[in-house]
Structures are given as structure tokens and as C-alpha cells.
């Protein structure tokens, strides 16, 4: 499994140069695209894993809606920017995800994605200039941690630990 660390560093540099409006816009796009990724993965596996991926997709859509509501409150009359980029938490493992053929690898990739997402939201929390945006990013980091723990439990069941 290969993780493209250079991509992570490039996106982090980009994010450091964004203001609150742009960061929140990016996060909304990030969650929507992440939901699509999990829905795509759910179609390629079966059983509990498919259910878990669909649940994660639903959570990402819920997060996007929460962020959109916050965006409307903070920036009335404005629309979020559209970012044409895959979510940072799945970007480094996207190539591997497209080739996923077994449950163990799919779970391993999802674990990496959730851990990266947690770390990214923690960074965004520190970078956000607005306290309400920072609080939301902190909550999303905690949700990512919870998703990671659920996936880790499922992963351990699959590999027999």
C-alpha cells in the first residue's frame, strides 16, 4: 500500500493560505466528495463492511450539511467556493482505493483515511480564524476518531483478532 505524502504536504501548504471562508468551503467539498468515495466503496464490498461504508457516507453528508448551515450563518448571501479536488483524507490512498478487491484492504484504507481526516480537521481547527468554525472542525476531528475506532474494531474482527 502506497501513500503519497507529497500530496498531503502540497494540500497542507494550500490550506495554510486560505481564509475562513475558503477553509469552510474546502471542508464542505471535502465531506461531499468523501461521501461519494465511501458510497463507491460500499458498492464493491458486501455485508457489514458495505453497511459501515454507507454509514460513513451518511455521516459525511450530515457533516457537509452542518458546515453548509454554519457557512450560511457566517457568510449570508454568499455561496461556498467549489474545489475540484478529492478530499485530503482519501487523496493519498485514492489510487489504492480504486483497486481494492478484498475486505481487509478496503478496511485498512478506510482506517488510514479516517486517521488522516482526524489529523486534518485538528489542523484546520488550529488554522481557523473564527471560533465557531474552529469548534466545528474540532467536533469533526472527534467524529473521525470515533469512525476510526469503529473501523478498527471491524478490521480486527475480519482478521480474527
Secondary structure, 3 states (H helix, E strand, C coil): CCCCHHHHHHHHHHHHCCCHHHHHHHHHHHHHHHHHHHHHHHCCCCHHHHHHHHHHHHHHHHHHHHHHHHHHHHCCCCCCCCCCCCCHHHHCCHHHHHCCCCHHHHHHHHHHHHHHHHHHHHHHHHHCCCHHHHHHHHHHHHHHHHHHHHHHHHHHHHHCC
